[in-house]
Amino acid sequence: MYNNWRPKPGDRIFRPRRIGRYRLRRVLGVPALFSAGYGNVGSSIYYALGIVAVVAMGATPVALGIAGILFIFTALTYAEGTAMLPEAGGSASFARHGFNDTTGFVAGWALMLSYIVTIAISAYTIPPYLGFFWEPFKDSVIIGTAASMGIVVFLMTINVIGVKETSIINIGAAIIDIATQVSLVIIGFILIFSPTVVWHRMIENWPTVENLVLGIALATIAYTGIKPCLRWLKKQSSRREEYLGH
């Protein structure tokens, strides 16, 4: 059936405006993305390693190795999910598509709370390290807290200025941290590493099954970016404190 409609004199034709779609530009390269991912794990080394050692004792290398394997699986899962769902949101987006909007909402807020706690813990552990250069950072609670708050405000300001400026700081911090870690490993291997001593320490201080599982859980939580494990530090027995003194 043919459409014979024709506009008549006086008819007004409404033509809606075309809405332009603007796509985000790719401004971050591989180094910037690597530094962002590395910072998520690298910050845990400075406060989670001791907690895992307190719990897992002689089995600390085993706990960290298993946590590393689980972290690889986690990274591959995120890579697969991002390839399937190329949109912002991370695990919250995955939960929304996999289940429903409510689950995605809860996952998103839980992830946001995790980020807030991680920022606070990471910033609060910096002044004690700086205390080796200036003791008030370590001895004064007020100065240490003020320094931590200043670090958070500074990083927040850089993020507000732009993602490029943030990536520059991330790349610089990642390079310094990797160089520091590699230097410590090389110096440790040259000066104090002894396979016999390590083996005897592991056997003499091997934890119970419960502590081993707990150590693996804490290492996994810490090195996959959630990191709420500092509360376990106050619950350790005197035997674990003696292990730290060896």
Buried (B, 14 or more C-beta within 10 A) or exposed (E): EEEEEEEEEEEEEEEEEEEEEEEEEEEBEEBBEEBBBBBBBBBBBBBBBBBBBBBBBBBBEBBBEBBEEBBEEBEEEBEEBBEEBEEEBBBBBBBBBEEEEEBBEEBBEBBEEBBEBBBEBBBBBBBBEBBEEEEEBBEBEEBBEEBBEEBBEEBEEBEEEEBEEBBBBBBEBBEEBEEEEEEEEEEEEEEEEEEEEEEEBBEEBBBEEEBBBBBBBBBBBBBBBBBBBBEBBEEBEEEBEEBEEE
